[in-house]
Amino acid sequence: MEFSLHRELKQRYAIDGSEVEVRYGRYRVDVVRGDELIEIQHSGLSAIRGKVEQLLADHDVLVVKPLVIAKLLVKRKKKSGRVVDRRWSPKRQTLLNAFDELVSFAKLIPHQRLKVEVVPVVIEEWRLPGQGRRRRRRRGDFVIEDRKLLEVSEPVEVSQPVDLLRLLPSPPPQEFGTADLARQFTVPRWVAQRVAYCLRESGVARKVGKRGNAIVYRLTARAQRRKAA
């Protein structure tokens, strides 16, 4: 089922006579805007990696990744029933969360035909009681009835590997390990490891040695120039 969020984002990108839901071979593309194919993916990017790789063989591709920076939870007693609760979720994403998904695309980002736009959004998530696909019912189970777009902030475009630095809260040092990034960004080590993986695989940083058992990375010359700009 297509949520309103996906449909509303398609409408935003389908401008100037663009087509929506166009079939290319065995794939269906969200938006065709001139010579560019646009894929909007709210769920994991890993699910469309193979599709994007195939489309890149002959087309320019823009992957749009919505990032939920705030979510209003709206609960109904039953489908088409009255709203029984409305509150803001304590869970919020930042641009740094984009690396959770970009690990699937890290080796593709240098591709000259690929662009990724990380789009911060505020949404409503409408929920109904239910257990969905879970085998066992648990207290507080719910199913998502719809997701609706409330606000859209300025997207961050990643068209070159060094653009990944724009997703970081602050520039990393010239040389760093994952422990350094974890302290700098105040995040768990595993988050810093994903950032370092994306920077390394896309060519923004390279391994230069070790501190004990920890790998030390160094920003490439081009990344250092971007950092200084």
N, C-alpha and C positions, 0 to 999 in steps of 0.2 A: 504494500500500500504506500502511495506517495503522500508524504506529509506536506502540509501547507508551506512549511519552511523551504522545502526543495522547489516547490512550484513558484513561490514568490521570488526566490533567487534566480530562477530561470527567466522570469519576466524582467528582472533587472538587467540581466546580461543579454537578453534577446532584444536588441535595439537596431534601428535602421534596417528594417526588413529582414532581420535574422530569422532563421527557421529553428523550430524546437522539435525534439524527439525525431531525429533523422536517422535512418538506418544506413550504416556503412558496413557492407559485408555482413558478418554475423553479429556486429555490434550496433547498439542504438546509442546515439550521441545526444546529450542534453540540448546543446545549442550549437548551431552552425552560424558563425558571424563572419561573412566574407570567406576568406580562405582559412579561417581559424576554427578549430573544433574545441568546444568548451565542455568540460566535465565537472559537475558540481557534486562533491562527495562529503556528506555529513559524517558518515561512518568511517571506518578505517581505510586509509589509502592503500593498504596492502591488497585490498579486495579488487582494486582496479589497476594494479601495476601491470599485469599482463596485457590488459586492454590498451592501456596508454602506450606501452612499448610497441604494440602492433600498429596503432594509429600514427605514431611518430615516424614510421617508415615512409609515409607519404604526405603527412600533414603537420602544420603547426598546431600544437595542443596547449590549451590553457586549463590547468586543474585548479578549481576553486575549492578551498578548504575552509568552511565556516568554523570559527572558534567561539564557543559560548562563554562570553565574559560575565554574563548574568542570566539567571533563569527564574522566571516566575512560575511557580507550581500551582496549577489550578486543578482541584479535585472535584469530581462529580460523584454523586451517589450511585448513578447508573447511566447508561447511554441515553443521551438526550434529557437527562434529569437535571436537577438543580445543582448549583455549585455549593459544596459544603465546606470548602477550605481554599484559601488563596494566600500564598506566602512565598517569599523569595528563598531560593535554595542557598544554603551556605557555601556550596561548591561553586567556585569561579575559576575560570581558566585565564591564563595570561599568554602572551606571545610565546613564552618559553615552552608552553605545552605543545606547540606546533611540532617540536622535535620528537614528541612521542609518535607522531605519524610519519614525519619526514625520514625516519630511519629506513622506511620502505622505499624511499625515492632517492636516497643519498647518492647512489651511483648513477642515477638518471639526470640529476640536476645540471651537470655540465652540458647536456644536450642542447644544441643551438635551436631546436624547434620547440623546446619545452619551456613553459612558464608556469609558476605556481603562485596563486594569490591566497594569502592567509587573510580571511575576512572576519574581524571581530564582530560578533552579533549579540544582541539581547533578544531572548525568545520567551514565549509562553509554552509550557509543556502541560497539556491537558491529560489527566490521568483518570482511569476507571478502576474499581476494585477488580481483582482477578489475579491469576497466577501465571498467565501467559503459557510459555512452553515448559515451565518448571514441572518436574514430576511430583514434587511434594509441595503442598500449600504451606506457606509461612505467614505469620502475622505481618500485616502491612504490605502484602503483595499487591501489585498493581500492573496494569497494562497501559501503554501509552496510546491514547486516542488520537492525538495530533500534536504537532509542534508548529507554532506560528511565529512569524518574524515581527519583532517590535521595533528594533533599531539596528542600523548598520553603521559601523565606523569605517574610517579610511582603510582600505586594504593595504597589506604589505606585499609587494611583488618580489618574488625570487625568480629572476631570469638568468642570473649568473651566480656561481658558487659563493662569491664574496657577499652577495645579498643576504646570506644566512646570518651574517653578523647583525643585521637590522632587527632580527628577532630576539636578540639577547638584551637583558636589562641594562648591561654596560659592557664595553669592549673587554675581551679577555686580555691578559698580559701577553707579551711577545712569546714567552715560553710558559707552559702551564701543564699541570697534570689534572686528572679528574677531581682530586681532592681540592685543588685550588679553585676550580670552577664551582664545586659544591659549596665551599665557604663563601665565595664571592656572590653567588646568586641565592644563598641560603636555601638550598634544596638538598634532597637526599643524593647520595653518591650515584645511584643508578640513573637519576635524571642527568647528572653531569656526564655520565658515560655515554648516554645517547647523544648529547650535544657534541662530545668529542668525536664520536663515531661519524656523525654527519659531516663535521668539519674535515675529518681525515678523508673519508671516502669521496667527498666532493672536490678535494684538492685545496681546501682553504688552509689546512694545517697538515704537517707531516711529523712523523716520529723522528726524534733526534737523540733519544737515549732513554735512560731509566734513572729513577731515584729509588734505590732499593728494588722492590718488585713492581713499582708503579712506572708506567710509561710517561715520558715527557714529550709534549708536542710543541711545535714552533709554527707560528703563523707564517704563511708564504709572504714573499715580498709584496705581492699585489694586495693581500689581505691587510698587511701592515700599512700600506698607503691608504686603503679605505678607512682603516681605523683612525688614521691621523687626520683624515679629511673632515 
